[in-house]
Amino acid sequence: MSFSEFRLLTVLAEEMNMRKAAERLFVSQPALSQRLQTIEKEWEMKIFNRSTKGLSLTPAGELIVEYAKETLEKKERLLEELQSLEPQVHGTLKIACATIVGQNWLPKVLKLFVERYPHAKIQLMTGWSSEILKALYEGDVHIGIIRGTPEWKGRKIHLFEDPLYLVDKDIQDVEEVLSTDKPFIQFKSDSNYDQEIQEWWHNRFQMAPKRSIVVDQIETCRQMAFNGLGYAILPAITLLNKENDLYKIPLLDRDGEPIRRDTWMLGYDAAFELRQVQAFVETVERFMQYSDEYRL
């Protein structure tokens, strides 16, 4: 079997749907079905069961797909070792990044990275910090960029910290939230961030907000606050060079100190030995050294 056929089997196993798998592989469904039949003939056994609900692996198929995945992983590791012998930085840099950082910080760093290392490739996933840790544990990515305080025993690099603000077009003092009819606009996030906000609110007011709205994405929350639909608590990273007509009130803890969120880069030691990862770390250090934007 060729590597392309191994790839075909792994995509089918991930999607369990011919149409979705065909879209990912950029082939037609009939062509994909024909190739699968050819592979099954080569193995002389059925790999997938077909039904109106989709695909399912046969017992033999589970073993064959596992073999395909292991073969592709070995190929990738070998390529990384071979590319490490080259003077130029090659290979694929696999990053999992907290969504908020992926929207506001990472694009600037990646722009510098691809300018310095045009032969390197980038594979990026974004999500909550819990999802990023899962991807790291399962070996799906080289490095993870998360928010908050990580429980990580491998290598970790502190990137920056940014304060939290209560933002609104009208509210100029935190105590005004008790009298306003505007809703408190919140966004779904990792539990540790929610807990931090809830603890601050309870310590400050000892009562629930009059009205509240919960949205799925921080960007939706930000846009609603920017358009005067309510007040929100947002990290400084989302407010850089944004809307000058907003009042930004820093959140303070019981000691009067600003409440801040940390951003960390994590990975296993083996990943940091890869040329493309080392190049990315150097790029990040260079960016942070010369950029005043994130000295918050």
Backbone as CSV, one residue per row, in Angstrom:
resi,resn,N_x,N_y,N_z,CA_x,CA_y,CA_z,C_x,C_y,C_z
1,MET,0.838,-1.200,0.000,0.000,0.000,0.000,0.869,1.245,0.000
2,SER,0.367,2.299,-0.642,1.076,3.574,-0.686,0.676,4.423,0.519
3,PHE,1.476,5.459,0.788,1.149,6.360,1.886,-0.186,7.063,1.647
4,SER,-0.522,7.335,0.391,-1.796,7.984,0.092,-2.969,7.088,0.482
5,GLU,-2.801,5.774,0.344,-3.864,4.843,0.735,-3.982,4.749,2.253
6,PHE,-2.832,4.810,2.946,-2.877,4.864,4.406,-3.615,6.123,4.863
7,ARG,-3.323,7.227,4.196,-3.987,8.495,4.515,-5.490,8.379,4.269
8,LEU,-5.874,7.751,3.180,-7.288,7.561,2.844,-8.003,6.805,3.962
9,LEU,-7.402,5.725,4.436,-8.024,4.924,5.487,-8.166,5.702,6.793
10,THR,-7.146,6.476,7.152,-7.217,7.226,8.409,-8.274,8.322,8.339
11,VAL,-8.404,8.985,7.195,-9.432,10.020,7.045,-10.825,9.399,7.109
12,LEU,-11.014,8.276,6.443,-12.304,7.584,6.508,-12.638,7.190,7.944
13,ALA,-11.641,6.715,8.687,-11.869,6.307,10.068,-12.187,7.503,10.959
14,GLU,-11.631,8.656,10.645,-11.909,9.858,11.427,-13.301,10.404,11.135
15,GLU,-13.706,10.371,9.875,-14.982,10.965,9.484,-16.153,9.990,9.580
16,MET,-15.914,8.712,9.301,-16.967,7.692,9.256,-18.122,8.121,8.352
17,ASN,-17.751,8.849,7.307,-18.743,9.370,6.363,-18.056,9.558,5.015
18,MET,-18.592,8.937,3.950,-17.949,8.987,2.642,-17.895,10.401,2.085
19,ARG,-18.990,11.142,2.223,-19.030,12.496,1.651,-17.998,13.400,2.317
20,LYS,-17.958,13.397,3.659,-17.012,14.256,4.366,-15.569,13.850,4.078
21,ALA,-15.324,12.541,4.033,-13.973,12.066,3.742,-13.547,12.462,2.332
22,ALA,-14.477,12.364,1.371,-14.175,12.744,-0.011,-13.820,14.224,-0.101
23,GLU,-14.534,15.060,0.657,-14.247,16.500,0.660,-12.855,16.770,1.210
24,ARG,-12.485,16.087,2.285,-11.154,16.289,2.869,-10.044,15.809,1.950
25,LEU,-10.327,14.762,1.188,-9.312,14.178,0.311,-9.334,14.764,-1.100
26,PHE,-10.296,15.673,-1.346,-10.419,16.340,-2.649,-10.614,15.335,-3.790
27,VAL,-11.496,14.371,-3.554,-11.860,13.411,-4.595,-13.382,13.277,-4.600
28,SER,-13.910,12.689,-5.638,-15.347,12.451,-5.699,-15.705,11.231,-4.857
29,GLN,-16.970,11.137,-4.450,-17.393,9.981,-3.673,-17.247,8.667,-4.448
30,PRO,-17.648,8.622,-5.735,-17.458,7.369,-6.485,-15.994,6.946,-6.566
31,ALA,-15.096,7.940,-6.772,-13.669,7.618,-6.852,-13.154,7.102,-5.514
32,LEU,-13.628,7.707,-4.425,-13.215,7.259,-3.094,-13.723,5.848,-2.817
33,SER,-14.958,5.588,-3.174,-15.541,4.262,-2.976,-14.775,3.198,-3.759
34,GLN,-14.376,3.546,-4.991,-13.627,2.617,-5.828,-12.258,2.317,-5.233
35,ARG,-11.598,3.348,-4.727,-10.272,3.149,-4.131,-10.375,2.290,-2.870
36,LEU,-11.435,2.497,-2.089,-11.616,1.702,-0.882,-11.844,0.231,-1.236
37,GLN,-12.630,-0.012,-2.257,-12.862,-1.391,-2.697,-11.558,-2.056,-3.141
38,THR,-10.711,-1.295,-3.831,-9.425,-1.828,-4.275,-8.541,-2.185,-3.084
39,ILE,-8.533,-1.321,-2.069,-7.729,-1.584,-0.880,-8.228,-2.832,-0.160
40,GLU,-9.550,-2.949,-0.054,-10.110,-4.113,0.626,-9.785,-5.407,-0.131
41,LYS,-9.740,-5.334,-1.441,-9.357,-6.512,-2.227,-7.910,-6.884,-1.955
42,GLU,-7.049,-5.866,-1.821,-5.644,-6.142,-1.540,-5.477,-6.830,-0.182
43,TRP,-6.274,-6.408,0.788,-6.195,-7.015,2.114,-7.016,-8.311,2.192
44,GLU,-7.847,-8.514,1.199,-8.713,-9.703,1.135,-9.654,-9.792,2.332
45,MET,-10.117,-8.622,2.778,-11.119,-8.588,3.844,-11.760,-7.201,3.891
46,LYS,-12.933,-7.178,4.475,-13.690,-5.928,4.575,-13.117,-5.065,5.698
47,ILE,-12.920,-3.783,5.403,-12.370,-2.856,6.399,-13.466,-2.014,7.035
48,PHE,-14.434,-1.566,6.223,-15.537,-0.747,6.716,-16.869,-1.414,6.407
49,ASN,-17.797,-1.314,7.346,-19.192,-1.644,7.067,-19.888,-0.389,6.564
50,ARG,-20.686,-0.508,5.514,-21.427,0.622,4.972,-22.892,0.491,5.352
51,SER,-23.511,1.629,5.721,-24.942,1.664,5.993,-25.452,3.052,5.685
52,THR,-26.749,3.245,5.758,-27.339,4.561,5.492,-26.912,5.582,6.554
53,LYS,-26.486,5.105,7.725,-26.055,6.009,8.804,-24.583,6.392,8.675
54,GLY,-23.871,5.724,7.775,-22.457,6.048,7.604,-21.597,4.802,7.607
55,LEU,-20.362,4.953,8.046,-19.399,3.862,8.063,-19.127,3.405,9.484
56,SER,-18.681,2.184,9.617,-18.187,1.664,10.888,-17.079,0.670,10.583
57,LEU,-16.104,0.614,11.450,-14.960,-0.273,11.239,-15.312,-1.712,11.614
58,THR,-14.868,-2.622,10.800,-14.938,-4.035,11.160,-13.804,-4.331,12.144
59,PRO,-13.842,-5.455,12.844,-12.712,-5.802,13.734,-11.377,-5.821,12.990
60,ALA,-11.375,-6.387,11.782,-10.144,-6.376,10.987,-9.790,-4.951,10.581
61,GLY,-10.805,-4.153,10.288,-10.575,-2.771,9.887,-9.915,-1.955,10.975
62,GLU,-10.297,-2.212,12.230,-9.676,-1.495,13.348,-8.171,-1.743,13.383
63,LEU,-7.770,-2.987,13.151,-6.343,-3.322,13.161,-5.622,-2.693,11.974
64,ILE,-6.265,-2.722,10.801,-5.636,-2.175,9.597,-5.487,-0.661,9.705
65,VAL,-6.515,0.024,10.208,-6.447,1.480,10.353,-5.388,1.860,11.382
66,GLU,-5.299,1.097,12.473,-4.269,1.366,13.474,-2.880,1.216,12.858
67,TYR,-2.714,0.207,12.024,-1.438,0.003,11.318,-1.152,1.181,10.393
68,ALA,-2.185,1.666,9.699,-2.026,2.803,8.791,-1.596,4.053,9.559
69,LYS,-2.222,4.287,10.708,-1.875,5.460,11.514,-0.430,5.372,12.002
70,GLU,-0.044,4.202,12.497,1.319,4.026,12.993,2.346,4.220,11.881
71,THR,2.026,3.734,10.689,2.942,3.881,9.553,3.116,5.345,9.181
72,LEU,2.012,6.094,9.140,2.094,7.516,8.805,2.858,8.292,9.875
73,GLU,2.656,7.933,11.143,3.380,8.604,12.223,4.880,8.327,12.144
74,LYS,5.238,7.073,11.824,6.653,6.732,11.674,7.274,7.498,10.505
75,LYS,6.528,7.606,9.420,7.014,8.361,8.265,7.270,9.815,8.648
76,GLU,6.331,10.389,9.397,6.473,11.795,9.779,7.674,12.001,10.688
77,ARG,7.859,11.090,11.650,9.025,11.200,12.545,10.329,11.076,11.765
78,LEU,10.357,10.171,10.808,11.555,9.999,9.982,11.841,11.257,9.173
79,LEU,10.794,11.843,8.588,10.977,13.071,7.817,11.524,14.187,8.690
80,GLU,11.019,14.266,9.931,11.506,15.301,10.846,12.983,15.088,11.160
81,GLU,13.387,13.832,11.351,14.798,13.548,11.617,15.668,13.879,10.402
82,LEU,15.182,13.542,9.205,15.948,13.839,7.992,16.049,15.346,7.763
83,GLN,14.945,16.050,8.034,14.954,17.494,7.823,15.826,18.209,8.837
84,SER,16.006,17.588,10.006,16.881,18.198,11.010,18.337,18.217,10.553
85,LEU,18.656,17.374,9.564,20.019,17.336,9.024,20.254,18.449,8.010
86,GLU,19.167,19.049,7.528,19.277,20.101,6.527,19.646,21.427,7.184
87,PRO,20.408,22.273,6.487,20.752,23.584,7.055,19.541,24.512,7.169
88,GLN,18.552,24.347,6.278,17.358,25.176,6.330,16.292,24.509,7.190
89,VAL,15.354,25.322,7.698,14.268,24.810,8.522,13.148,24.317,7.618
90,HIS,12.860,23.036,7.707,11.775,22.426,6.957,10.776,21.839,7.949
91,GLY,9.941,20.967,7.473,9.018,20.256,8.344,7.768,21.056,8.654
92,THR,6.838,20.387,9.321,5.566,21.000,9.691,5.577,21.347,11.171
93,LEU,5.268,22.587,11.464,5.141,23.044,12.840,3.680,22.890,13.249
94,LYS,3.421,22.031,14.228,2.051,21.751,14.661,1.772,22.489,15.967
95,ILE,0.839,23.423,15.895,0.522,24.278,17.036,-0.943,24.120,17.416
96,ALA,-1.203,24.026,18.715,-2.559,24.153,19.252,-2.574,25.408,20.112
97,CYS,-3.505,26.300,19.848,-3.460,27.625,20.468,-4.834,28.020,21.010
98,ALA,-4.846,28.630,22.189,-6.089,29.176,22.735,-6.688,30.151,21.726
99,THR,-7.988,30.062,21.531,-8.659,30.836,20.483,-8.359,32.323,20.585
100,ILE,-8.428,32.864,21.783,-8.237,34.301,21.962,-6.830,34.731,21.550
101,VAL,-5.833,33.877,21.809,-4.456,34.174,21.417,-4.300,33.980,19.911
102,GLY,-4.985,32.975,19.375,-4.933,32.721,17.943,-5.538,33.830,17.119
103,GLN,-6.462,34.565,17.703,-7.107,35.668,16.991,-6.321,36.970,17.094
104,ASN,-5.628,37.170,18.201,-5.081,38.501,18.474,-3.561,38.593,18.540
105,TRP,-2.869,37.497,18.817,-1.408,37.544,19.003,-0.667,36.680,17.991
106,LEU,-1.120,35.450,17.817,-0.393,34.476,17.009,-0.206,34.895,15.545
107,PRO,-1.211,35.510,14.881,-1.001,35.865,13.465,0.230,36.726,13.222
108,LYS,0.515,37.647,14.132,1.693,38.517,13.973,2.984,37.706,14.094
109,VAL,2.988,36.736,15.014,4.166,35.899,15.203,4.370,34.985,13.998
110,LEU,3.275,34.389,13.511,3.382,33.486,12.361,3.817,34.235,11.102
111,LYS,3.398,35.465,10.968,3.830,36.271,9.815,5.348,36.407,9.821
112,LEU,5.912,36.692,10.995,7.365,36.802,11.120,8.029,35.451,10.885
113,PHE,7.405,34.394,11.376,7.966,33.045,11.234,8.070,32.638,9.761
114,VAL,6.993,32.817,8.997,7.014,32.394,7.589,7.934,33.283,6.752
115,GLU,8.123,34.521,7.174,9.081,35.381,6.471,10.511,34.891,6.690
116,ARG,10.797,34.415,7.887,12.148,33.965,8.209,12.400,32.533,7.740
117,TYR,11.344,31.705,7.725,11.505,30.284,7.384,10.459,29.883,6.342
118,PRO,10.630,30.303,5.122,9.609,30.064,4.084,9.423,28.596,3.711
119,HIS,10.373,27.732,4.057,10.268,26.313,3.686,9.488,25.505,4.730
120,ALA,9.235,26.104,5.878,8.494,25.397,6.930,6.996,25.494,6.667
121,LYS,6.277,24.473,7.097,4.819,24.458,6.991,4.205,24.608,8.379
122,ILE,2.950,25.047,8.398,2.265,25.282,9.672,0.951,24.526,9.685
123,GLN,0.723,23.820,10.775,-0.562,23.172,11.016,-1.101,23.718,12.330
124,LEU,-2.281,24.321,12.292,-2.792,25.053,13.451,-4.190,24.591,13.820
125,MET,-4.402,24.395,15.113,-5.744,24.190,15.643,-5.947,25.161,16.795
126,THR,-7.165,25.647,16.958,-7.476,26.550,18.058,-8.619,25.969,18.878
127,GLY,-8.689,26.372,20.113,-9.745,25.872,20.990,-9.517,26.329,22.410
128,TRP,-10.239,25.727,23.334,-10.052,26.026,24.743,-8.759,25.389,25.243
129,SER,-8.267,25.910,26.351,-6.997,25.414,26.887,-7.069,23.931,27.226
130,SER,-8.230,23.460,27.688,-8.378,22.033,28.001,-8.220,21.180,26.746
131,GLU,-8.709,21.673,25.608,-8.584,20.946,24.350,-7.129,20.924,23.875
132,ILE,-6.423,22.015,24.156,-5.018,22.101,23.745,-4.161,21.130,24.554
133,LEU,-4.413,21.048,25.847,-3.682,20.099,26.684,-3.940,18.666,26.220
134,LYS,-5.168,18.369,25.838,-5.511,17.039,25.345,-4.720,16.718,24.078
135,ALA,-4.630,17.712,23.164,-3.874,17.507,21.923,-2.396,17.271,22.207
136,LEU,-1.857,17.949,23.221,-0.459,17.741,23.602,-0.248,16.347,24.188
137,TYR,-1.124,15.966,25.086,-1.003,14.647,25.723,-1.083,13.528,24.688
138,GLU,-1.914,13.707,23.678,-2.109,12.659,22.670,-1.093,12.740,21.538
139,GLY,-0.198,13.720,21.580,0.858,13.819,20.581,0.402,14.344,19.242
140,ASP,-0.739,15.039,19.207,-1.261,15.558,17.945,-0.565,16.848,17.515
141,VAL,0.082,17.538,18.449,0.757,18.799,18.144,2.130,18.820,18.817
142,HIS,2.985,19.712,18.335,4.310,19.871,18.934,4.263,20.768,20.164
143,ILE,3.577,21.889,20.032,3.519,22.856,21.128,2.085,23.350,21.302
144,GLY,1.788,23.764,22.519,0.486,24.335,22.825,0.650,25.707,23.449
145,ILE,-0.261,26.600,23.138,-0.262,27.937,23.726,-1.583,28.089,24.468
146,ILE,-1.512,28.217,25.779,-2.728,28.217,26.583,-2.800,29.444,27.479
147,ARG,-4.000,29.677,28.010,-4.244,30.762,28.957,-4.385,30.187,30.357
148,GLY,-4.030,30.984,31.347,-4.165,30.543,32.725,-2.897,29.890,33.232
149,THR,-3.014,29.231,34.379,-1.871,28.569,35.006,-1.899,27.095,34.646
150,PRO,-0.935,26.618,33.875,-0.993,25.237,33.388,-0.492,24.223,34.412
151,GLU,-1.167,23.077,34.456,-0.662,21.933,35.214,0.098,21.056,34.218
152,TRP,1.345,21.397,34.016,2.142,20.764,32.968,3.520,20.443,33.521
153,LYS,3.930,19.190,33.397,5.215,18.769,33.934,6.351,18.880,32.923
154,GLY,6.002,19.085,31.644,7.021,19.246,30.620,7.550,20.668,30.586
155,ARG,8.178,21.017,29.489,8.768,22.349,29.358,7.671,23.383,29.129
156,LYS,7.789,24.532,29.784,6.826,25.614,29.578,7.553,26.960,29.591
157,ILE,7.094,27.828,28.719,7.701,29.154,28.548,6.612,30.206,28.752
158,HIS,6.833,31.120,29.679,5.859,32.191,29.911,5.975,33.220,28.795
159,LEU,4.862,33.525,28.142,4.870,34.466,27.023,4.530,35.885,27.467
160,PHE,3.375,36.064,28.061,2.994,37.396,28.527,1.809,37.277,29.472
161,GLU,1.496,38.362,30.141,0.297,38.439,30.964,-0.446,39.716,30.593
162,ASP,-1.753,39.672,30.671,-2.524,40.862,30.353,-3.655,41.033,31.363
163,PRO,-3.925,42.280,31.763,-4.955,42.541,32.774,-6.362,42.397,32.200
164,LEU,-7.315,42.216,33.113,-8.722,42.140,32.740,-9.387,43.488,32.988
165,TYR,-10.324,43.842,32.088,-11.041,45.105,32.194,-12.538,44.882,32.105
166,LEU,-13.284,45.689,32.847,-14.716,45.814,32.609,-14.886,46.925,31.584
167,VAL,-15.519,46.631,30.461,-15.598,47.596,29.368,-17.061,47.907,29.060
168,ASP,-17.307,49.183,28.765,-18.661,49.629,28.414,-18.569,51.026,27.810
169,LYS,-19.572,51.403,27.066,-19.601,52.734,26.457,-20.034,53.820,27.438
170,ASP,-20.713,53.439,28.528,-21.252,54.431,29.470,-20.714,54.284,30.886
171,ILE,-20.542,53.059,31.355,-20.130,52.824,32.743,-18.688,53.275,32.955
172,GLN,-18.502,54.177,33.930,-17.174,54.710,34.204,-16.627,54.251,35.543
173,ASP,-17.482,53.632,36.369,-17.068,53.123,37.671,-17.685,51.747,37.869
174,VAL,-16.925,50.851,38.466,-17.393,49.474,38.626,-18.724,49.407,39.365
175,GLU,-18.929,50.266,40.365,-20.159,50.214,41.164,-21.402,50.509,40.340
176,GLU,-21.253,51.119,39.184,-22.408,51.450,38.357,-23.104,50.215,37.786
177,VAL,-22.450,49.059,37.799,-23.097,47.850,37.277,-24.296,47.450,38.130
178,LEU,-24.338,47.921,39.389,-25.455,47.582,40.274,-26.714,48.373,39.935
179,SER,-26.544,49.510,39.291,-27.705,50.356,38.989,-28.092,50.356,37.513
180,THR,-27.205,49.912,36.637,-27.512,49.930,35.206,-28.525,48.849,34.842
181,ASP,-29.283,49.119,33.789,-30.211,48.123,33.253,-29.558,47.300,32.137
182,LYS,-28.330,47.653,31.797,-27.631,46.909,30.752,-27.280,45.502,31.242
183,PRO,-27.275,44.525,30.352,-26.892,43.162,30.763,-25.379,42.998,30.840
184,PHE,-24.972,42.047,31.647,-23.588,41.619,31.723,-23.404,40.557,30.637
185,ILE,-22.619,40.885,29.614,-22.410,39.971,28.490,-21.201,39.089,28.799
186,GLN,-21.427,37.795,28.826,-20.369,36.835,29.132,-20.189,35.884,27.959
187,PHE,-19.013,35.273,27.889,-18.747,34.299,26.835,-18.313,32.982,27.461
188,LYS,-18.625,31.887,26.770,-18.249,30.571,27.258,-16.737,30.395,27.155
189,SER,-16.146,29.862,28.191,-14.687,29.688,28.208,-14.337,28.546,29.139
190,ASP,-13.032,28.342,29.329,-12.587,27.311,30.250,-13.087,27.612,31.660
191,SER,-13.281,26.559,32.424,-13.868,26.706,33.752,-13.017,27.574,34.675
192,ASN,-11.682,27.529,34.544,-10.842,28.310,35.451,-11.008,29.809,35.224
193,TYR,-11.245,30.217,33.953,-11.485,31.628,33.674,-12.832,32.040,34.244
194,ASP,-13.860,31.229,34.011,-15.188,31.522,34.558,-15.130,31.641,36.074
195,GLN,-14.405,30.726,36.704,-14.302,30.739,38.161,-13.630,32.024,38.650
196,GLU,-12.601,32.454,37.935,-11.886,33.676,38.323,-12.815,34.884,38.274
197,ILE,-13.639,34.973,37.217,-14.574,36.094,37.083,-15.652,36.015,38.154
198,GLN,-16.194,34.820,38.369,-17.255,34.660,39.358,-16.761,35.009,40.755
199,GLU,-15.531,34.616,41.080,-14.969,34.926,42.394,-14.790,36.424,42.556
200,TRP,-14.305,37.078,41.494,-14.138,38.532,41.583,-15.491,39.203,41.797
201,TRP,-16.488,38.804,41.034,-17.816,39.420,41.126,-18.399,39.217,42.532
202,HIS,-18.313,37.997,43.039,-18.882,37.708,44.352,-18.163,38.484,45.451
203,ASN,-16.845,38.550,45.382,-16.088,39.286,46.392,-16.410,40.773,46.353
204,ARG,-16.741,41.264,45.180,-16.985,42.699,45.030,-18.433,43.081,45.357
205,PHE,-19.394,42.250,44.940,-20.800,42.661,45.025,-21.677,41.765,45.908
206,GLN,-21.293,40.528,46.172,-22.085,39.599,46.980,-23.518,39.414,46.461
207,MET,-23.713,39.609,45.189,-25.027,39.394,44.580,-24.838,39.150,43.086
208,ALA,-25.823,38.501,42.475,-25.740,38.185,41.048,-26.035,39.420,40.204
209,PRO,-25.566,39.461,38.952,-25.917,40.581,38.065,-27.431,40.638,37.848
210,LYS,-27.949,41.857,37.634,-29.379,42.018,37.365,-29.800,41.231,36.132
211,ARG,-29.057,41.408,35.068,-29.338,40.735,33.803,-28.023,40.225,33.223
212,SER,-28.088,39.156,32.499,-26.878,38.638,31.869,-27.223,37.938,30.567
213,ILE,-26.259,37.937,29.660,-26.361,37.241,28.383,-25.089,36.422,28.224
214,VAL,-25.219,35.160,27.830,-24.057,34.304,27.608,-23.996,33.951,26.127
215,VAL,-22.852,34.251,25.498,-22.663,33.961,24.078,-21.563,32.908,23.934
216,ASP,-21.490,32.304,22.738,-20.538,31.205,22.527,-19.099,31.668,22.400
217,GLN,-18.889,32.815,21.738,-17.535,33.230,21.377,-17.172,34.567,22.023
218,ILE,-15.894,34.715,22.359,-15.432,35.980,22.932,-15.558,37.125,21.934
219,GLU,-15.403,36.835,20.643,-15.517,37.882,19.636,-16.936,38.439,19.588
220,THR,-17.943,37.573,19.738,-19.328,38.033,19.794,-19.541,38.915,21.011
221,CYS,-19.003,38.482,22.139,-19.093,39.270,23.371,-18.461,40.644,23.182
222,ARG,-17.289,40.656,22.584,-16.561,41.912,22.372,-17.337,42.865,21.470
223,GLN,-17.865,42.347,20.375,-18.603,43.196,19.435,-19.876,43.747,20.063
224,MET,-20.550,42.946,20.885,-21.762,43.423,21.553,-21.442,44.544,22.527
225,ALA,-20.334,44.399,23.260,-19.928,45.456,24.184,-19.505,46.709,23.421
226,PHE,-18.765,46.530,22.337,-18.315,47.662,21.533,-19.490,48.436,20.948
227,ASN,-20.601,47.750,20.709,-21.781,48.394,20.122,-22.801,48.831,21.165
228,GLY,-22.399,48.838,22.425,-23.238,49.407,23.472,-24.398,48.550,23.921
229,LEU,-24.357,47.249,23.654,-25.477,46.379,24.005,-25.378,45.858,25.437
230,GLY,-24.295,46.125,26.093,-24.090,45.685,27.461,-22.637,45.860,27.852
231,TYR,-22.323,45.503,29.097,-20.941,45.590,29.555,-20.346,44.185,29.607
232,ALA,-19.023,44.107,29.519,-18.339,42.822,29.485,-17.027,42.922,30.224
233,ILE,-16.498,41.781,30.623,-15.162,41.702,31.190,-14.277,41.033,30.155
234,LEU,-13.267,41.773,29.683,-12.427,41.295,28.591,-10.946,41.455,28.946
235,PRO,-10.114,40.553,28.470,-8.664,40.697,28.673,-8.096,41.766,27.746
236,ALA,-6.999,42.354,28.160,-6.397,43.446,27.397,-5.998,43.037,25.993
237,ILE,-5.691,41.761,25.787,-5.249,41.297,24.473,-6.317,41.535,23.408
238,THR,-7.590,41.602,23.831,-8.678,41.823,22.870,-8.964,43.304,22.646
239,LEU,-8.284,44.175,23.377,-8.590,45.607,23.327,-7.474,46.431,22.721
240,LEU,-6.442,45.790,22.211,-5.327,46.537,21.646,-5.763,47.298,20.404
241,ASN,-5.532,48.595,20.427,-5.868,49.458,19.279,-7.336,49.349,18.882
242,LYS,-8.209,49.148,19.840,-9.630,49.000,19.564,-10.416,50.149,20.184
243,GLU,-11.502,50.552,19.497,-12.550,51.438,20.014,-12.099,52.353,21.155
244,ASN,-11.724,53.558,20.818,-11.273,54.512,21.823,-12.412,55.095,22.656
245,ASP,-13.670,54.911,22.212,-14.796,55.503,22.931,-15.338,54.579,24.020
246,LEU,-14.613,53.521,24.347,-15.006,52.615,25.420,-14.330,53.018,26.726
247,TYR,-15.069,52.890,27.818,-14.451,53.025,29.135,-13.887,51.660,29.531
248,LYS,-12.647,51.635,29.977,-11.981,50.405,30.379,-11.584,50.527,31.850
249,ILE,-12.250,49.745,32.691,-12.021,49.802,34.129,-11.262,48.536,34.549
250,PRO,-10.056,48.671,35.058,-9.289,47.472,35.429,-9.927,46.732,36.598
251,LEU,-9.937,45.402,36.524,-10.405,44.575,37.628,-9.296,44.459,38.657
252,LEU,-9.639,44.715,39.926,-8.666,44.660,41.006,-9.045,43.574,41.998
253,ASP,-8.037,42.920,42.562,-8.308,41.911,43.579,-8.495,42.579,44.932
254,ARG,-8.599,41.779,45.986,-8.860,42.322,47.325,-7.740,43.217,47.824
255,ASP,-6.532,43.009,47.288,-5.384,43.822,47.703,-5.197,45.048,46.815
256,GLY,-6.136,45.251,45.892,-6.039,46.405,45.006,-5.090,46.205,43.843
257,GLU,-4.672,44.970,43.603,-3.762,44.671,42.503,-4.556,44.249,41.262
258,PRO,-4.083,44.613,40.067,-4.790,44.221,38.836,-4.855,42.700,38.691
259,ILE,-5.998,42.201,38.255,-6.148,40.777,37.970,-5.665,40.537,36.548
260,ARG,-4.748,39.601,36.393,-4.119,39.355,35.095,-4.281,37.902,34.677
261,ARG,-4.195,37.693,33.361,-4.230,36.342,32.797,-2.888,36.051,32.153
262,ASP,-2.317,34.896,32.474,-1.037,34.489,31.905,-1.245,33.701,30.618
263,THR,-0.267,33.796,29.724,-0.253,32.992,28.505,1.065,32.230,28.459
264,TRP,0.965,30.907,28.254,2.130,30.023,28.304,2.270,29.230,27.014
265,MET,3.507,28.882,26.679,3.791,27.944,25.596,4.327,26.660,26.231
266,LEU,3.705,25.528,25.866,4.034,24.247,26.464,4.455,23.237,25.412
267,GLY,5.184,22.227,25.851,5.544,21.133,24.955,6.431,20.128,25.665
268,TYR,6.557,18.971,25.064,7.489,17.967,25.586,8.908,18.310,25.138
269,ASP,9.895,17.844,25.891,11.296,18.132,25.573,11.648,17.666,24.162
270,ALA,11.135,16.506,23.759,11.444,15.977,22.432,10.965,16.915,21.334
271,ALA,9.827,17.558,21.544,9.301,18.480,20.537,10.195,19.712,20.407
272,PHE,10.727,20.197,21.531,11.568,21.388,21.495,12.927,21.125,20.855
273,GLU,13.244,19.858,20.589,14.489,19.528,19.892,14.335,19.605,18.374
274,LEU,13.102,19.673,17.879,12.862,19.763,16.447,13.271,21.136,15.919
275,ARG,13.838,21.156,14.732,14.328,22.421,14.167,13.212,23.440,14.002
276,GLN,12.043,22.990,13.503,10.966,23.940,13.260,10.413,24.520,14.559
277,VAL,10.437,23.710,15.634,9.968,24.207,16.931,10.991,25.183,17.516
278,GLN,12.265,24.839,17.409,13.302,25.760,17.873,13.226,27.088,17.142
279,ALA,12.980,27.015,15.833,12.856,28.233,15.029,11.659,29.060,15.479
280,PHE,10.570,28.396,15.816,9.381,29.124,16.281,9.646,29.794,17.624
281,VAL,10.298,29.079,18.535,10.619,29.656,19.839,11.508,30.885,19.667
282,GLU,12.499,30.786,18.789,13.371,31.936,18.520,12.574,33.099,17.944
283,THR,11.621,32.792,17.067,10.783,33.838,16.476,9.931,34.521,17.537
284,VAL,9.356,33.727,18.439,8.548,34.281,19.523,9.398,35.196,20.402
285,GLU,10.589,34.731,20.754,11.470,35.544,21.594,11.838,36.846,20.903
286,ARG,12.083,36.776,19.609,12.417,37.982,18.839,11.223,38.936,18.795
287,PHE,10.045,38.379,18.561,8.833,39.199,18.504,8.583,39.897,19.841
288,MET,8.688,39.136,20.942,8.425,39.715,22.262,9.484,40.742,22.643
289,GLN,10.695,40.553,22.160,11.772,41.483,22.480,11.565,42.838,21.829
290,TYR,11.086,42.813,20.583,10.983,44.069,19.847,9.571,44.647,19.778
291,SER,8.608,43.954,20.346,7.231,44.449,20.307,6.836,44.989,21.674
292,ASP,6.497,46.265,21.721,5.992,46.860,22.954,4.517,46.585,23.146
293,GLU,3.872,46.090,22.095,2.429,45.935,22.094,1.944,44.998,23.193
294,TYR,2.772,43.987,23.555,2.315,42.998,24.519,3.035,43.097,25.847
295,ARG,3.629,44.216,26.075,4.142,44.491,27.422,3.024,45.183,28.184
296,LEU,2.079,44.414,28.657,0.827,44.957,29.191,0.884,45.122,30.700
